[in-house]
Amino acid sequence: MRKTETKIISKILSQAIQLWLKTQVELVMGLELKIQSSDRQLLQGYIPTVFLQSHGAVYQGIHVGDIDLTAENIRVNLGAILKGKPLNLLAPIKVTGKLLVAESQLRASLSSPLLSQGLNDLFTTILKSLDHNPKSILQDNQIYWSDVTINQDKVTLIGNLNNNINQQIMITMGLALINSQVLHLDPLCLEGLPQLPIVTINDFAVDFGPLVDLQAVNLTQGKLSCCGGLQVMPAPEI
């Protein structure tokens, strides 16, 4: 195959990857994409490395800021792509990089079902660790999260218990990595529950599982940043 034809395939793959990324997120801004692959690897539908940068994206209602990622060992359905069909991953890929989220972006994400459910699950886990039945406190099994602040040493979440604006709870937590899968919320302070006084927990951890490889999580005034890796799995066949 001639060099010109290989360049065409590279361009098609680049466009297919960008289109695939845009189908995964609701909004992506300032997207920059660079493919690193030999001609032979391209013809096999194999891309050793893709570099990706973005200055803002929204995924399932979750707003993120600066993104700087590297994806490795990507295998795609090249034959189908050349026929105009969507890109599909044929094997898991490893993604590593850095992510920055501003306080305002995290606040805008509180209405996301994905984030609010995650925070509700966290709250339920906290109650269970204190030997309290979540159902006795959460009448409708939900907290309506309304605000978040990020300081240099802690994150503070505020929510309305059972959608009652007069019954406000607050969770304050520091962030520290125990290892690449486990994040320590230390100290963790819970306030506002009528059934409990102010509670401080000094040993509370969240396990993200084997697909996550966190290397650093940092808090600065108004910003949260993290770096590490994630294994992205192919979509299941329908």
ZIMOLIN-V527746 format. One record per backbone hydrogen bond with DSSP energy under -0.5 kcal/mol. NH is the residue of the N-H (numbers start at 0). CO is the residue of the C=O. If there is no record, write none. Layout:
nh=NH co=CO
nh=NH co=CO
//
This chain:
nh=5 co=1
nh=6 co=2
nh=7 co=3
nh=8 co=4
nh=9 co=5
nh=10 co=6
nh=11 co=7
nh=12 co=8
nh=13 co=9
nh=14 co=10
nh=15 co=11
nh=16 co=12
nh=17 co=13
nh=18 co=14
nh=19 co=15
nh=20 co=16
nh=21 co=17
nh=22 co=18
nh=23 co=19
nh=23 co=20
nh=24 co=20
nh=25 co=57
nh=26 co=57
nh=28 co=55
nh=31 co=52
nh=33 co=50
nh=35 co=48
nh=36 co=34
nh=41 co=37
nh=42 co=38
nh=43 co=39
nh=43 co=40
nh=44 co=41
nh=45 co=40
nh=46 co=73
nh=47 co=45
nh=48 co=35
nh=49 co=70
nh=50 co=33
nh=51 co=68
nh=52 co=31
nh=53 co=66
nh=54 co=28
nh=55 co=28
nh=56 co=63
nh=57 co=26
nh=58 co=61
nh=59 co=57
nh=61 co=58
nh=62 co=60
nh=62 co=104
nh=63 co=56
nh=64 co=99
nh=66 co=53
nh=67 co=97
nh=68 co=51
nh=69 co=95
nh=70 co=49
nh=71 co=93
nh=72 co=47
nh=73 co=46
nh=74 co=72
nh=75 co=44
nh=76 co=87
nh=77 co=75
nh=80 co=76
nh=81 co=77
nh=82 co=78
nh=82 co=79
nh=83 co=80
nh=84 co=79
nh=89 co=74
nh=90 co=74
nh=92 co=231
nh=93 co=71
nh=94 co=92
nh=94 co=229
nh=95 co=69
nh=96 co=227
nh=97 co=67
nh=98 co=225
nh=99 co=65
nh=100 co=223
nh=102 co=221
nh=105 co=101
nh=106 co=102
nh=107 co=103
nh=108 co=104
nh=109 co=106
nh=111 co=108
nh=113 co=59
nh=115 co=111
nh=116 co=112
nh=117 co=113
nh=118 co=114
nh=119 co=115
nh=120 co=116
nh=121 co=117
nh=122 co=118
nh=123 co=119
nh=124 co=120
nh=125 co=121
nh=126 co=122
nh=127 co=123
nh=128 co=124
nh=129 co=125
nh=129 co=126
nh=130 co=127
nh=131 co=126
nh=133 co=131
nh=135 co=132
nh=136 co=132
nh=136 co=133
nh=137 co=133
nh=138 co=136
nh=140 co=137
nh=143 co=159
nh=144 co=142
nh=145 co=157
nh=146 co=157
nh=148 co=155
nh=150 co=148
nh=150 co=153
nh=154 co=172
nh=155 co=148
nh=156 co=170
nh=157 co=146
nh=158 co=168
nh=159 co=143
nh=160 co=158
nh=160 co=166
nh=161 co=141
nh=162 co=159
nh=163 co=160
nh=164 co=162
nh=166 co=163
nh=167 co=165
nh=168 co=158
nh=169 co=190
nh=170 co=156
nh=171 co=188
nh=172 co=154
nh=173 co=186
nh=175 co=183
nh=177 co=181
nh=178 co=181
nh=182 co=205
nh=183 co=175
nh=184 co=182
nh=184 co=203
nh=185 co=183
nh=187 co=200
nh=188 co=171
nh=189 co=198
nh=190 co=169
nh=195 co=192
nh=198 co=189
nh=200 co=187
nh=205 co=182
nh=207 co=180
nh=207 co=205
nh=211 co=208
nh=212 co=228
nh=213 co=179
nh=214 co=226
nh=215 co=226
nh=217 co=224
nh=219 co=222
nh=221 co=149
nh=222 co=219
nh=223 co=100
nh=224 co=217
nh=225 co=98
nh=226 co=215
nh=227 co=96
nh=228 co=212
nh=229 co=94
nh=230 co=210
nh=231 co=92
nh=231 co=229
nh=232 co=230
//
